[in-house]
């Protein structure tokens, strides 16, 4: 197997080796969850890491960025180096509360309008790419015709650190957006919650591993077959860690 440089966390130390099973490796990895729709964590704050990770986004053809962090925006920095990129900032909380319909309205519009161009590729990101960005991508996938469980499975298969905590809010938005009756909306939301309950991820472990990686963060990892790393096996160590704590 050959080695490749991969931008994980903030990108300072080219000599650091990173375990490809570690959630930090997935943090800033752009993951294609649907045709031409990607989910990722945010751009590094340091200039070198910023240029490197943004370059990786461009390498996969990203033309539109939807940033859903309330705490920061990189619109000016991206515009300075890539004015041709469409950058939409739709900041929202990540406190576990309800995501409002207006946020889904604006976010899904930004995604679907971008994807209307057959040459476009849209990347949605929050800070870690664990909850907010996957949940907005999920709402867009529902709007684009994916089923409740089908879309959740596609996101988790592409990005195994995606907890998608606001999936039920996305389903509620979709049902109300499509004028479904209350019972149908509730049933669909319950299906999303049931899927998440049956397919849990070790969210606290994932977040803690990413936080720990916020030091020297540019790693070299083996050019592995990422398909072999997907699914629940990625989190086996995390679940064992939580069981011991």
C-alpha positions in Angstrom: 0.0 0.0 0.0 1.2 3.5 -0.7 1.0 6.4 1.7 -0.8 9.7 1.1 -1.0 12.9 3.1 -4.4 13.4 4.6 -5.6 16.6 6.3 -7.1 15.6 9.6 -7.7 18.3 12.3 -5.6 21.5 12.0 -2.7 20.5 9.9 0.6 21.4 11.3 2.9 18.4 11.7 3.5 16.3 8.6 5.3 13.6 10.6 2.3 12.7 12.8 0.8 9.3 12.0 -2.9 8.9 12.6 -4.9 5.7 13.2 -7.4 5.5 10.3 -9.9 4.0 12.7 -9.8 7.3 14.8 -12.8 9.7 14.4 -10.3 12.5 14.0 -9.3 11.1 10.6 -12.9 11.5 9.4 -13.3 15.0 10.8 -12.2 17.0 7.8 -12.7 14.2 5.2 -15.3 15.2 2.6 -17.8 12.4 2.5 -20.2 12.0 -0.4 -23.5 11.1 1.2 -25.6 11.4 -2.0 -24.9 12.1 -5.6 -22.7 15.3 -5.6 -23.6 16.1 -2.0 -20.9 16.0 0.7 -20.7 16.3 4.4 -17.6 17.4 6.3 -16.1 19.2 9.3 -14.8 22.7 9.1 -11.7 24.3 7.6 -8.7 24.6 9.9 -8.0 28.1 11.4 -4.2 28.1 10.6 -3.3 29.3 7.1 -1.4 26.2 6.0 -4.2 23.8 7.2 -6.8 26.0 5.6 -5.2 26.0 2.2 -4.6 22.2 2.4 -8.1 21.2 3.4 -9.8 23.6 1.0 -7.5 22.2 -1.7 -8.8 18.7 -0.9 -12.4 20.0 -1.2 -11.5 21.4 -4.6 -9.9 18.1 -5.6 -13.3 16.4 -5.3 -14.9 19.2 -7.2 -16.7 21.3 -4.6 -18.4 24.3 -6.1 -20.8 25.3 -3.3 -20.2 25.4 0.5 -23.0 25.5 3.0 -21.6 26.4 6.4 -24.0 25.8 9.3 -21.9 26.9 12.3 -23.3 29.7 14.4 -19.9 30.2 16.0 -17.8 31.1 12.9 -17.8 31.7 9.2 -15.0 31.3 6.7 -16.9 33.2 3.9 -14.2 36.0 3.6 -11.3 33.6 3.7 -12.8 31.4 1.0 -13.8 34.4 -1.1 -10.2 35.7 -1.0 -8.8 32.6 -2.6 -11.7 31.1 -4.5 -14.3 33.9 -5.4 -15.9 31.5 -7.9 -17.2 29.3 -5.0 -20.7 29.9 -3.8 -20.5 30.2 0.0 -23.8 30.2 2.1 -23.6 30.7 5.8 -26.6 29.4 7.8 -25.4 29.3 11.3 -27.4 27.3 13.9 -26.9 26.0 17.4 -25.7 22.6 18.4 -27.2 22.4 21.9 -29.5 19.4 21.3 -32.6 21.6 21.0 -35.0 21.8 18.1 -33.7 22.9 14.7 -36.3 25.3 13.3 -38.2 24.9 10.0 -36.8 28.2 8.7 -33.2 26.8 9.0 -34.2 23.7 7.0 -36.0 25.8 4.5 -33.0 28.0 3.8 -30.5 25.1 3.9 -32.4 22.7 1.7 -33.0 25.6 -0.8 -29.2 26.3 -0.9 -28.4 22.6 -1.4 -31.0 21.8 -4.0 -30.4 25.1 -6.0 -26.7 24.2 -6.1 -27.3 20.7 -7.2 -29.7 21.9 -9.9 -26.5 22.6 -11.9 -25.4 19.1 -13.0 -21.7 20.1 -12.8 -22.0 21.4 -9.2 -20.9 19.6 -6.0 -22.2 20.9 -2.7 -20.4 20.5 0.6 -22.3 21.0 3.9 -20.2 21.4 7.0 -20.4 22.3 10.7 -17.6 22.1 13.1 -17.1 18.4 13.3 -19.5 17.1 10.8 -21.3 15.0 13.4 -24.7 16.5 13.9 -25.7 19.8 12.2 -24.3 19.2 8.7 -25.4 15.6 8.4 -28.9 16.6 9.6 -29.2 19.3 7.0 -27.9 17.0 4.3 -30.5 14.4 5.5 -33.3 16.9 5.1 -32.1 17.7 1.5 -32.0 14.0 0.7 -35.6 13.6 1.9 -36.5 16.5 -0.4 -34.7 14.9 -3.3 -36.6 11.6 -2.9 -34.7 9.4 -0.5 -36.7 7.4 2.1 -36.4 8.0 5.8 -34.2 5.0 6.6 -32.6 5.0 3.2 -31.1 8.4 3.6 -29.9 7.7 7.2 -28.2 4.5 6.0 -26.5 6.4 3.1 -25.2 9.1 5.4 -23.9 6.6 8.0 -22.3 4.4 5.3 -20.4 7.4 3.8 -19.5 9.1 7.1 -19.5 6.7 10.1 -19.0 9.5 12.6 -22.3 11.1 11.7 -24.7 10.9 14.6 -27.4 13.0 12.8 -28.9 14.1 16.1 -31.4 16.4 14.4 -32.8 13.8 12.0 -36.2 13.8 13.6 -36.4 17.6 13.2 -35.5 17.1 9.5 -38.3 14.6 9.1 -40.8 16.9 10.9 -39.7 19.8 8.6 -40.1 17.6 5.5 -43.5 16.4 6.5 -44.8 19.8 7.3 -43.2 21.2 4.1 -45.0 18.6 2.1 -48.3 19.2 4.0 -48.4 15.7 5.4 -51.0 15.1 8.1 -49.9 15.1 11.7 -50.1 11.4 12.2 -47.9 10.7 9.2 -45.3 13.2 10.3 -45.2 11.7 13.8 -44.9 8.2 12.3 -42.0 9.2 10.0 -40.2 11.0 12.9 -40.6 7.9 15.1 -39.1 5.9 12.3 -36.0 8.2 12.2 -35.7 8.0 16.0 -36.0 4.2 15.9 -33.3 3.9 13.3 -30.9 6.1 15.3 -31.7 4.1 18.5 -31.0 0.8 16.7 -27.9 2.1 15.0 -26.2 4.2 17.7 -22.7 5.7 17.5 -20.4 6.6 20.4 -21.0 10.3 20.1 -19.2 11.4 23.2 -16.2 9.3 22.3 -16.2 10.7 18.7 -16.3 14.3 20.0 -13.6 13.6 22.6 -11.2 12.0 20.0 -11.6 15.0 17.7 -11.0 17.4 20.6 -7.9 15.6 21.5 -6.7 15.9 18.0 -6.7 19.7 18.1 -3.0 19.8 18.5 -0.5 18.8 15.9 -3.0 17.6 13.4 -1.7 16.9 9.9 -1.2 13.1 9.6 0.1 10.6 7.1 -2.2 7.6 6.9 -2.1 4.5 4.7 -4.0 4.6 1.5 -6.4 2.0 2.9 -9.7 0.7 1.4 -12.0 3.1 3.2 -15.0 0.8 2.5 -13.4 -1.7 5.0 -13.5 0.9 7.7 -17.1 1.9 7.3 -20.0 0.8 9.5 -20.2 0.0 13.2 -16.8 -1.5 13.4 -15.3 2.0 13.3 -16.9 2.6 16.7 -16.2 -0.7 18.4 -13.3 0.8 20.4 -15.5 3.8 21.3 -18.3 1.6 22.6 -15.9 -0.5 24.6 -14.4 2.8 26.0 -17.9 4.0 27.0 -18.8 0.7 28.6 -15.7 0.9 30.8 -16.4 4.5 31.9 
